[in-house]
Amino acid sequence: MAGGAAAGAAAVAAAQPTSSYRVKLRRKELLGLVEIANPRIIYHRGRMHFFAFDGFVMYTFECKDSDFKQKVLDTTNSQTRHGVSELITKT
């Protein structure tokens, strides 16, 4: 039964609408917000680093992977149908 519950939770998470609000930040601003929000994963695609917080996608083009103590997930070669927005809803 535990597997069924996990599958159900994953289906609910995938069905939730993704955030359409994006906030571009400077490096220092994003790193400060990362300290407050404490996301588990920072996503990286091309030059952009981003994470979802409180219904918004926060992003910058000014950071490096080494700026974060969180796990950085490279989504450049993501095979998801809806791209990065689908990854955000699953975290």
Number of C-alpha atoms within 10 A of each C-alpha: 6 7 8 9 10 11 12 12 13 14 12 12 16 16 12 11 11 18 15 10 10 14 12 14 16 12 16 12 13 21 16 11 14 20 11 9 13 14 15 13 17 21 22 22 15 10 11 14 24 25 23 22 15 8 12 14 18 20 23 21 16 13 19 14 15 8 10 15 13 15 12 19 14 14 16 13 9 12 9 11 8 9 13 16 16 17 15 20 17 15 13
